[in-house]
Structure formats: C-alpha cells, structure tokens
Amino acid sequence: MAWNYPVQDESALKPNPYCPREQEINILLLGPTGVGKTTFINAFANYIVNDTLEDAVQDEMQVIIPSSFSFTMPESFDEKTIIIGEQNDNENFLADGESSTKQCRSFIFPIGDRNLRMIDTPGIGDTRGIEQDTKNFHEILSYLAQYEHLNGVCILLKPNEERLTILFRFCVNELLRHLHVNAKENIIFIFTNARATFFAPGNTKKLIENLLRKHQDEHGVVIPFSKENTFLFDNEPFRYLAVRKNGIQLDDQQTQSYSRSWDHSVKEYSRFMSHMITRPLHAVANTISLNEAEQLIRKLPRPIAETAKLIEENIQLAQEHKNKVLSNPEIALEGIPQNKAKVIQLRHPRTVCVGENCCRIIDVDDEKKIEYLHICHDECYLKGVVQETLYDPKLEECTAMNPEDGNTVKVFLF
C-alpha cells in the first residue's frame, strides 16, 4: 500500500531576487547512489523553516524533490510505501538500484540576504554499470559549466561502512579524480543517517582516512578530513515528518528520539553554513578544464593510430621505390612517393547518422569505411555533447531527430 503526501502549490522558500550572482553560495552534492542526497535537500528545506520537529509537524511540509521510502507499521509489521510528491522525468524513485536523480538540478534557498544553491546530481555506483557513471559525471560537468564558482563540494557518505568494498573505493576515487587540485579546500564530508552511530563518522572514518592517505601518496595532494570540514546529519526526522503528515502516529519515545535528531541536525546545519562562507571560491573553469583535457587525451588513440598507419604505408612505399631505383637508377630523381595526410578543420560541429539514405559502406585500400552522403545537421551546437560521440542521449535533442519518436538509427557528432 502506498500513501502519498502531495507537494504544496506555494513554497515558503522564495529565492532572494536581488542577490548578485557572485554573492550566491553554490554547493555541489556528490555521493554514491542511495546515500540520501535528495532527502538531505528536503530535510534542509524544513530545518531552515522550523527550529523544532513539533513546529514542523504543525507547519506545511517543504517538499523540494519528490521521493519515496518504505515504512513498517509498528503494530502489524506491514510495510507501507510513503510517497512524497509525484514522480517526474528527473526523479525515478521507484526503480531499485538506479540513481533516483536522473539529471542535475539546482535548488535555491534564501539565507539572509544571499541565496544558497544546492546542486543535486545523479549518484555514483549506478547498477547500470561504469558506462552510466561516466555519463553521469559528464552530465555533472556539463551542468557545472553555467556557474563561475563553487563554495563547497560536498561528498555524502553513510557512517557505517564496514569495509573497503570495490564499489565504495570506486565511488570515492571517482569523485576525487574529477576534481581540480584547487578544490581541496572546498571539499566537505557529510555523513547521512548518523543517528545510528551516535552522530559520529563510525567505521567509515577509517576507510576514508585510508583512501585519502593513498590519494596523497599517489598524487601528492593532501585533502583535509577533520571535525572542521565534516558534518553529521540524520535524514530520519524528515521521514518521520512525512509519516506524521500521512496520518501515522508514533509513540512518545520515538517522537522524542526524532526530536533530538532534529535539534542536532539544525545545529549541525548552522555549523555547516558557518564553515561554508569561509571557504575560498573554487573556479569551476579549473575543474572543467581538467576534465576537458582528460576527454582530449581519450580522443588521442584514434589520430595516433591513423598517423602510425600512414607512417607504415610511407615506409612501405619508400622500400618499393628503393627496389625500383636499384633496377632503374634514372627514376631516382623523381623522389620518394609519399602519402600525405591533410587535416581539415570544420567550421561548425556536425551531426551525421548511419541511416541508409545518409551513408554507405565503401572499400578503401581493402578496408571497409563509412562514407557519409548527407550531413544531417550542418551546424549542431548541442549543449553538453562531446564531439566524436556515439549514443549520447542528448543527441535526441538534435533537430535531425524524428520529432515523433526521437530516432534516426545511430547519430554521431563531429
């Protein structure tokens, strides 16, 4: 059985329209799939509106992002699904194992005379595999390009990780790998569901310390990890609030426990914001440039292979010319025949496809190659699409796509 709490039409949180963009506090939220980034944002919205849990129960619930969770009824042990808001194209909270957040989105909150922007991102460690994680990171970097600075890069973790699993190591290392070295002073560690470990980092602390120590040995970068840049929250009070809003009553002992967690989290958010405003601004362009360089390096194998092939062909031509000169010295003055490569810089990015009307297979030096007969979109400036890319979902937005079904077999941007 599923119970639904709808999103209110009007939110009590209105961004400050007069806050200059350079004064905005931008916070990037990163973390493994299922760590609770969405609940963290929803909880934050309610913490800044109500100081106590009881006040929040009496007030309108702030639902920033639709989400769902399972709740077991204390008396019968029946499991209920509590749905907050309505599922949309950006939130897929009914799919087990997949990242709930499908695309990056930002949520702006008024903090005094400034605006705080939280940037929610798809989770790392998606069950769909490493290729999906790569797409998610590309989505994050493309989204960040619209901002000039970040005040904080928050890595969200659960405090009770027992051992250094491959997935946990992959998630942390991938997050660090995509950040510029200058972002180290902006990195903040946030532990969710910390009530279970008495608001302490728990077993995860040693795992993080070991990973950061190894990162320092391999890259020479010291990333701080201390009480100063570590914050412990509990997402459960927000879930308790959702349960109460669905008409479910819990006993006084449970209510008092959640109230204490609410009080602790409100204080922790205050400490979090005090730390955030002291951080130096991290230029987003640094991180973007780092990852663009990585993308460029990944593209090098193809031109290197083609250059090596051209060199090999010219060596063969030179050897054949040498044999001919030995038998006929007069042709020596003709010079050594050589194949030359000519690089033509395209004036605009182009989109092509492998539809039967747009290309054909031809033989070139005993090799099968694709000859494009038609350019599907001559000037294609899709945002967030890396050139020389196949199967990028954003290519569906190209005007060359069929507007009815969004398909043209296979599309390639170059």
ROKOL-485768 format. One record per residue: residue in one letter; x, y, z of N, C-alpha, C in turn. Coordinates in steps of 0.05 Angstrom, whole numbers, plus 5000, padded with zeros to 4 digits. Layout:
AXYZXYZXYZ ...
This chain:
M501749765000500050005000501850255000 A501150444984502750694982501050934991 W502151095008500851345017502451575005 N500951774996502251994982501752254997 Y503952415000503652685010504352874987 P502353024977502853194954504653434960 V505853544938507453784941505554024942 Q506154214961504454454963504854624939 D502754774932502954954908504955174912 E505055284937506855514942508855434963 S511355484958513455424978514055674994 A514755635020515455855037518255955032 L519655815014522455885009522656024982 K522856284983523056444959525956544956 P527256494933529956594929529956904930 N532257014939532557304940533157404912 P531257554900531757634872533857854869 Y534657974891536658194890539458104897 C539857844901542457744908544257734882 P546457874882548257854858549357574854 R549757494830550657224824553257154838 E555057354840557657304852557457264882 Q555157344894554657304923553257044929 E552456904909550956654914552856444925 I551856274942553356054954552655804939 N554455704923553955464907555255214919 I553555014923554454774936553854534918 L555854384911555554144895555353894913 L553253734909552853494925553553254908 L555553094918556452854904556252624924 G555852384913555852154931554851904917 P555151674930554151424918551151414915 T550151254897547351214894546051114920 G543951244929542551154953543551264979 V545451454977546651565002544751765015 G542851875000540952055012541252345005 K542252404981542552684973539852824970 T537852694959535252804956533952864983 T534152675001532952715028534452925042 F537052945038538653155051537653435043 I536953475017535953725008533153785020 N531453575019528753605030528853675060 A530653535074530853585103531853875108 F533853955093534954225096532754435093 A531054405073528854595069527054625093 N526654405107524854405131526354505155 Y528954455157530554545180530754855181 I530954975157531355265157528655415161 V526455265159523855395163522855355192 N523455125204522555055231524854965249 D525055095272527255025290526854765305 T524254685309523754435323521954255306 L522053995313520453795299517453845303 E516753925327513953975333512854205316 D514554415313513754635296513354545267 A515054365258514854265230512354105226 V511553945247509153785245506653965242 Q506654195256504454375255504454545229 D506854575217507154745194506754585168 E506754725145506654605119509354475113 M509354225104511754085098513054185073 Q515654235073517054335050518054085034 V516954045011517753824993519053934968 I521653934968523154054945523453854922 I523953604929524353394909522553164915 P521053054896519452814901521152584909 S520252424928521752184936519851984949 S520851754956519251544969521051384987 F519851255006521251065024519250875036 S520250655046518550445059518450495089 F516050445100515650475129514250235139 T515250115161514049875173512249965196 M509749895195507849955216508649815242 P508949955265509949835289508149605299 E505549635297503749435308503549185291 S503349215265502848975248505248885232 F507349055231509649005214509049005184 D506749115177506049145149507749375138 E508749335113510449535101508849715083 K509149975088507750175072509850345057 T509050425033510750605017509750885020 I511451055031510751335034511851485011 I510151604995510951754971510552054976 I512652204973512552494978512752634951 G510652774943510652904917509952704896 E510452774871509752604848512252554831 Q512652304823514952244806514852394780 N517252494771517352644746519652544730 D520252684708522352594690525152604703 N525452764723528152794736528552604759 E526352514771526552334795525252074789 N526851854791525851584785525951424811 F524451504832524951384858523651114861 L522351004841521250734843522950524831 A525250594819526950404806529250324825 D529150074834531149974853533949964840 G535950074854538650054846539550274827 E537750394813538550614795538650874811 S540251054801540351314814537651454812 S536551534836533951664836534051924819 T536152084823536352334808537652264780 K536152324759537052254733538652474719 Q538052724727539552954716540153154738 C542253314733542953514752540853734753 R540353824778538454044782539454204805 S538854464805539654634828537154734842 F537454774868535254864885536355094902 I534855324900535855564912534255634937 F535655694959534455764985535456034994 P533656195005534556455016535956425043 I538356525045539856525070540656805076 G539056945094539557225099539057385073 D540957555066540657705041542157565017 R542857315021544257165000542556924991 N543356804970541956554961543956324963 L542956094972544455854973543355664952 R545155584934544455394913545555124918 M543854924922544754644924544354504897 I546554394887546454254861546353954866 D543953844861543553554864544553414839 T545853184842547053044820546252744820 P546452614797546052324796548152184814 G547351964826549151814844551251664829 I553451614843555751454832555451174841 G556150984824555850694831553050594823 D552050704801549550614790549650324781 T547450174786547449894780547549844750 R547150054734547250014705550150004694 G552150044712554850004704556550254702 I559150214696561050424695560450624673 E559350514651558650694628556550904637 Q554650824654552651004664553951214683 D555851124699557251304717558851514700 T560051424679561551604661559651814650 K557251724641555251914631554352104653 N554052004677553152174699555252394705 F557852324705559952524710559952724687 H559552634663559552814641557153014644 E554952904652552553074657553153284679 I554553194700555153384722556953604712 L559053534697560953734688559653924668 S557953824651556653994632554754184646 Y553454094667551654264682553154484697 L555454414708557054604724558154834707 A558354784681559554984663558055254664 Q555555254673554055504673554655684697 Y556255574716556855724740559855794740 E560456024753563256114754564756004778 H563355954800564755874824563155674840 L564555524857563355344877564455424904 N562755434924563655484951564355224965 G562855014958563354764971562854534953 V564454324956564054064942563553864964 C561053784967560253604989560253314980 I561753144993561752864988560052735010 L557752625002555952505021556552205024 L556652115049557251835055555551735078 K555251475080553951355103556151295124 P555551325150557551295170558251005178 N556750815168557050545179558150345158 E559750435140561050255121563050075136 E562649815133564349625149567049575137 R567149575111569749505098570049655072 L572449655062573149805038572449635013 T569849635006569049484982569949614957 I569849464935570649574909568949804901 L566249784907564449994900564950244916 F565450214942566050454959568550594950 R570650434944573250544935572850684908 F571350554890570850674864569450944867 C567350954883565851204886567551434896 V569051384917570751594929572951684909 N574251484897576451554879575451694854 E573151624844572051754820571352044827 L570252094851569552364859572052534860 L574152434872576652584876578052624849 R577852424831579252434806578252654788 H575752724790574552924773574753204783 L575953234807576153504819578953614815 H579153874809581654004807583054024834 V585654024834587154024859586454274876 N585754494864585054734879582454704894 A580954494889578354454903578654324930 K581154254938581554104963580554264987 E580754534987579854685009576854715010 N575554634988572654654986571254394991 I572754174994571653914998570553895027 I568053795029566753765054565553485055 F565853355078564853085081562253095098 I560152985087557552985101556652695104 F556052625129555152355136552152375141 T550652205126547752195129547051965148 N544651965158543751745176545651705199 A546751925210548751905231547651845259 R545051845261543851775288544551495296 A544851315276545451035282548250995294 T549951195289552751175300553151395321 F551051485334551151685355552451945345 F551852015320552852255307555852275307 A557052045299559952025295560451895268 P562851935256563351825229563251525228 G563451385251563251095251565550965237 N564950725227567050565214568050695188 T566450865176567250985151569651165154 K570051265178572251455183574951335175 K575451085184578050965178578250905148 L576050835136576150775107576851025091 I575651255099576251505085579151585090 E580051555114582851635121584751465104 N584251215101586051035085585951115055 L583651185045583451265017584851535012 L584451715031585751985027588751965030 R589651785048592551745051593751625025 K592351435014593351314988593251524966 H591151694966590951904946593252104949 Q594052164974596352334978598952214968 D599251954973601751814964601951804934 E599651774921599751744891599752004877 H598452214889598152464874599452704888 G600452664913601752874927599853104936 V597253034938595253234946594153154973 V594353344992593253295019590453405020 I588553225024585753315026584953305055 P584153535067583553545095581053375102 F581253245125578953085135579053105165 S577453285176577553335205574753425214 K574553485239571953575250571053835236 E573053995228572354255216570854225190 N571554035173570154005148568553755146 T567753645169566053405170563453465185 F561253385174558653455186556853205186 L555453175208553852935213550953005216 F549352895198546452955198544952695200 D542352725205540552495205538152555188 N537752395167535552435149532952335160 E533052175181530652045191528452235202 P529152465215527052645223525252745200 F526452775176524752855154522852635146 R523752385148522052165142519852135163 Y520652195188518652195210516452405204 L517352635195515452845188513552755166 A514652625146512952525124510952315134 V511852145153510051945164507752085180 R508452285196506452425211504452565192 K505552685171503752825151501852635137 N502552375137500752175126498852055146 G498752185170496752105190497551875207 I500151795207501051575223502151685249 Q501251585272502151675298504151485309 L506351585321508351425334508351485364 D509451315380509351355409511251575418 D510951665443512451895453515451845453 Q516251595459519151535459520451575432 Q519051475411520151515384520151815376 T518051955384517852235377520052395390 Q520652335416522852465430525552405417 S525952155408528452085394528852245369 Y526752265352526852415328527152715333 S525952805354526153095361529053165368 R530452985382533253035389534953035363 S534352855345535752845320535253095304 W532853195304532153445290533753675302 D533853695328535253915342538253905335 H539353655335542253625329542753715300 S541053625281541453695253541253995248 V539354125262539054415258541654555267 K542854475290545354585299547654525279 E547554285269549654205250549454365224 Y547154415215546754585191547854865196 S547454965220548555235226551555235225 R552755025236555654995235556654955206 F555154805191555754755163555855025147 M553755195151553655445137555855635146 S556555635172558755805182561355725169 H561755465165564255375152564155445123 M561855415110561655455081562455735073 I561555935087562056215079564956295083 T566556125096569456185100571156065078 R569955895061571555755040572255935017 P574655915007575456064983573755964959 L573256144941571656074918573255894899 H572155674892573455494872572455554844 A574255634827573455694799572655444784 V570155434776569155194762570755134737 A571755354724573255314699575655134703 N576855134727579154964732578454664730 T576254594743575354314742574354244714 I572954424701572054374673574454324655 S576554504657578854474640580354214645 L580454134670581753874677580453644662 N577753644663576353424651576253444621 E576353684610576453714581579153604571 A581253654587583853544580583853234580 E582453124599582152834600580652724576 Q578452874568577052784544578752804520 L580453014518582253044495584252814494 I585252734517587152514518585852254509 R583352224517581951974509581451964478 K581452194466581052204436583652154421 L585952164435588552144421589051874407 P588151644418588751394406588051374376 R585751494368584951474340586951624322 P587551884326589452014308592251894310 I593051794333595651664336595751414319 A593551254320593451014304593551074274 E592051274266591951354238594651454229 T596051604246598651714239600651484237 A600551294256602351054254601850894229 K599350874221598650724197599850864173 L599551134172600651294150603651264148 I605051274171607951244171608750964160 E607150764168607750484159607450464129 E605350594119604850594090607050734075 N608050954086610151104072612850954073 I613250814095615750644096615650434074 Q613250314071612950114050613250234022 L612250474018612650603992615550663987 A616950754008619750814005621350563998 Q620650334011622050084005621549993976 E619150023967618449953940619950133920 H620150393927621550583909624550513908 K625650433931628450353932629050123914 N627349923914627649683897627549763867 K625749953861625450043833627950193824 V629050363843631450523836633850333831 L634050123847636249933843636249813815 S633749773805633549653778633549863756 N632750113763632650333743633550593757 P636150653758637150883772636051153762 E635051163737634151413726631651523741 I630151353754627751453768628351563795 A630851553803631651653830630951943833 L631252103811630752393812627752453816 E626052263812623152313815622352353844 G624052273862623452293890621952053901 I621852043927620551813941617551883943 P615851713931612951763934612051733963 Q610351913972609351903999606451984000 N604951844017602151924023602252144044 K600552344039600552574058597652604070 A597652664095595052704109594453004111 K592053074105591253354107589053374127 V589453544147587453594168585753834160 I583153784159581253994152579654064177 Q579854304186578354394209575554474201 L573554344213570754404206570054674219 R568454824205567655084214565555064237 H564054844236561954804256561854514264 P560954454288560354174295558054064278 R558253814269556253704252555153444264 T552653384256551453134265550852964240 V551752714241551152534219549952274231 C548652114214547551864224548251644204 V547551394211548151164194545551064181 G543651234177541251164162542051084134 E540450914122541150814095541251034074 N539851254079539851474059542051674064 C543551634086545551834094548351734091 C548851474088551551374086551651114070 R554051034064554450784050557150674058 I557550414054560050274060561650264035 I564150354036565950354012568550204019 D569950113998572549984002574750183997 V576550224016578850404013581250244022 D582950174002585450024007584749764022 D582749614012581949364023580749384052 E579849624058578549664084575749774080 K573949684097571249784097571050044112 K570050254099569750504113566950624107 I566050804125563550934121563851194106 E562451224085562351484071559651614076 Y559851854088557351994094556452154069 L554052094060553052224036551552474043 H550752494068549052724075549652804104 I549953064108550253174135547553234147 C546853094168544053114179543553394191 H545553494204545353764216548053904213 D548154104196550754224188551954394210 E550354524226551354684248549854594274 C551054404288549754284311551254364336 Y550154544352551354634376549854534401 L549654274403548254164426549854214452 K548554294473549954344498550554074512 G553054054522553753824538554353574522 V554753594496555453354480558253374470 V559953184477562653174469562853104439 Q564553244424564853174396565952894392 E565352784369566152504363564852314383 T562252344388560852184407558652024394 L558351774402556151604393554351544417 Y551751514411549751424431549351614454 D550151864452549652054474546652114474 P545252074498542352124499541652414491 K543452604495542852884489542652934459 L543652744442543452764413540452744405 E538752644422535952634416534752924412 E536153124424535153394422536053524396 C537653394380538453504354536053524336 T535953734320533753774302533653564279 A535753414276535753204256534152964265 M533452954290531952724301529052744291 N527852504289525052494283523452604306 P521952824302520552944325518452764337 E517552544323515452374333516652164352 D518852034344519951824361522751874371 G524052094361526752164371528951984361 N528451834339530451644330531351694301 T533951654297535051644269537151424267 V536551194279538250954279540751004297 K542751144288545151194304546251464295 V546851634315547751904309550551954319 F552052114304554852164311555352464308 L556452594329557052874328560052904324 F560853074304563753114299564253394291 
